[in-house]
Amino acid sequence: MRNPLKRLALSALLLTLIFGVSHADQGFRDPTRPYTARIAGATPAPRFVVNAIIISSDRRVAIVNGRRVGIGGSVGAATVVAIEKHQLILEVDGKRITANLHDGTARR
């Protein structure tokens, strides 16, 4: 392989293959995967599972995500605002969220 033109062409081809393979998967989405919309900078809403609510004449307690909390207590980043018969009202970042007993859903 004494021809410098062949050597240059082979080197260029080799570099193209190396850089092409290393950057091949960037920017492409798997066509067999379902599309999921994402909002830039958005974080998923926290999940609050109210397992039990205990209301007596002198206190209100709820079991949320397996932990006991009272009014004013915290569950993650949320603060318990009210405990009612079948639901818990929490406040997260200034927004009120209602979590239903045994439902596992939170409504804003």
N, C-alpha and C positions, 0 to 999 in steps of 0.2 A: 504494500500500500504506500507507494512512494509518491503518488499523485496528491499534491497539496489540496486541490479542489475537492477530491473525493473525501479526504480527511476532514476538511472543513464542513462539507455537506453532512457527513456522518456525525460529526460533533454537534452540529445544529439540530439534527434529527434526534439525537440522544438527549440533548438538553430540553427540547420540546416535549419529549415523552416524559421525562422526569418531572418537569414543572406541571405538565398537563395532568398527570396522575395524582400529584400531591394536592392539586386544587380542584379535582373533578367533583367532589361531593359538596362543595360550598355553593350555597345559593339555590340548590335544587330541592324540590319537595318530592317525597315518595308518592307517585301517582296512585298507589293502591291504598294509601292511608286516607281516612276520612278527613275532610277539612274542618278545622276548629278555629273559630275566630278568636283573636286575642287583641286586647286593647293595650297599647303601649303604656307601660308603667302601672297598669292596674294589678291589684293583688286579689286573689280569690276571697270571697266573703268567708269569715270564720264560721265554722259549723258548731252549733250549740244543740246538744241533745239533752233535753230535760227528762231525767229518769224518774223523778218523784217530786211532789210538792207536799209539804206538811204545813198546815195552817192550824194554829191553836189561838186561844184568846190572847196570849201574851207574845207570840212570835210567829214569824213566817220564814220557813226554810225551804230551799230547793236543792235537789241533787242534780247538778249539771255536769255533764261529761265525767260522771263518777265522783265528783267533788261536792261537798256540802258548802253552800253559800247562803248568806242572808242578804237582806236589803242593805245596799252600800258596799257589799262584797264585790270581789272581782273574779272574772272568769277570763283568763288571758288578758286581752286589751280592753275587754268590756266591763262595765260597771252595772251591777244589778240595781235597777231603779224601782221596780215593783214586782211583787209576787202575788199572782192572782190564782183563782181556783184551778184553772186549766192552762195557764200560760205564765211566762216569765217575760218581763220587759227589761231590756238591756239598753245601754247607751254605749256606742262605739264611735269615737271621733265626732261627738256632737250629734249623731244620728241615733234615733230610737229604733230598736229591733225587737220584734215579738217572736219568742220561741215557744212553740206549743208543746204540751206534755206528751211524751212518747212519739211525737211526730218527727223530730229531727230536722224540721224545716224552720227557717227564720224568715220573717217578712219585714220589709222596711216600710 
